[in-house]
Amino acid sequence: MGDDLTIEILKQIRDGVTTISQRLDQTNERLDQANQRLDQGNQRLERVEQGLLDLGKFMKQIALDQAEHQRFHHQHVRVLETDVGDLKDRVRKLEDRVNT
């Protein structure tokens, strides 16, 4: 009878260990799947980050180019305003000559 009880306890321990082992295997499998999803998410984030860095460089270059164009046009507008002012003076002088 003592041997039967020992054998039954050992069987229950074995069954318990088997059950725990199966649960651990399932948990490990779910963790592996979660890690794979995290790795995929990290890869996507890295691509997005690189895209944003590239976009930032592109936008910075656009801003620099725009500033250069504005300086260029501002300088030429000043020259044209001076020329228009000179032409107005010349026309006024011609009109004064004609009217006198």
C-alpha positions as CSV (number, residue, x, y, z in Angstrom):
1,M,0.0,0.0,0.0
2,G,2.9,2.4,0.8
3,D,4.4,1.6,-2.5
4,D,1.1,2.3,-4.3
5,L,0.8,5.7,-2.6
6,T,4.4,6.6,-3.5
7,I,3.9,5.5,-7.1
8,E,0.6,7.6,-7.3
9,I,2.4,10.7,-5.8
10,L,5.3,10.3,-8.3
11,K,2.8,9.9,-11.2
12,Q,1.0,13.2,-10.0
13,I,4.4,14.9,-9.8
14,R,5.3,13.7,-13.2
15,D,2.0,14.8,-14.6
16,G,2.4,18.2,-12.9
17,V,5.9,18.6,-14.3
18,T,4.6,17.6,-17.8
19,T,1.7,20.1,-17.6
20,I,4.1,22.9,-16.4
21,S,6.5,22.0,-19.2
22,Q,3.7,22.2,-21.8
23,R,2.6,25.5,-20.4
24,L,6.2,26.8,-20.5
25,D,6.5,25.6,-24.1
26,Q,3.3,27.4,-25.0
27,T,4.4,30.5,-23.2
28,N,7.8,30.4,-24.9
29,E,6.1,30.0,-28.3
30,R,3.9,33.0,-27.6
31,L,7.0,35.0,-26.5
32,D,8.8,34.0,-29.7
33,Q,5.8,35.2,-31.7
34,A,5.7,38.5,-29.8
35,N,9.4,38.9,-30.3
36,Q,9.0,38.4,-34.0
37,R,6.2,41.0,-34.1
38,L,8.4,43.4,-32.1
39,D,11.3,42.8,-34.5
40,Q,9.0,43.5,-37.5
41,G,7.7,46.6,-35.8
42,N,11.2,47.8,-35.0
43,Q,12.2,47.3,-38.7
44,R,9.2,49.3,-39.8
45,L,10.1,52.1,-37.3
46,E,13.7,52.1,-38.5
47,R,12.4,52.6,-42.1
48,V,10.1,55.4,-41.0
49,E,12.9,57.0,-39.0
50,Q,15.2,56.9,-42.0
51,G,12.4,58.3,-44.2
52,L,11.9,61.1,-41.8
53,L,15.6,61.9,-41.6
54,D,15.8,61.9,-45.4
55,L,12.7,64.2,-45.5
56,G,14.3,66.5,-43.0
57,K,17.4,66.8,-45.1
58,F,15.3,67.4,-48.2
59,M,13.2,70.1,-46.4
60,K,16.3,71.8,-45.1
61,Q,17.7,72.0,-48.6
62,I,14.4,73.4,-49.9
63,A,14.5,76.1,-47.2
64,L,18.2,76.9,-48.1
65,D,17.3,77.1,-51.8
66,Q,14.3,79.2,-51.1
67,A,16.3,81.7,-49.0
68,E,18.9,81.9,-51.8
69,H,16.1,82.6,-54.3
70,Q,14.6,85.3,-52.1
71,R,17.9,87.0,-51.7
72,F,18.4,86.9,-55.5
73,H,15.0,88.3,-56.2
74,H,15.2,90.9,-53.5
75,Q,18.4,92.2,-55.0
76,H,16.9,92.4,-58.5
77,V,13.7,94.0,-57.3
78,R,15.8,96.8,-55.7
79,V,17.6,97.3,-59.0
80,L,14.3,97.4,-60.9
81,E,12.8,99.8,-58.4
82,T,15.8,102.1,-58.9
83,D,15.4,101.8,-62.7
84,V,11.7,102.5,-62.5
85,G,12.4,105.5,-60.3
86,D,14.9,106.8,-62.8
87,L,12.5,106.3,-65.7
88,K,9.8,108.2,-63.9
89,D,12.2,111.1,-63.4
90,R,13.1,111.1,-67.0
91,V,9.5,110.9,-68.1
92,R,8.6,113.7,-65.8
93,K,11.5,115.9,-67.2
94,L,10.4,115.1,-70.7
95,E,6.8,116.0,-69.9
96,D,7.9,119.2,-68.2
97,R,9.9,120.1,-71.4
98,V,6.9,119.4,-73.6
99,N,4.5,121.3,-71.4
100,T,6.7,124.4,-71.2
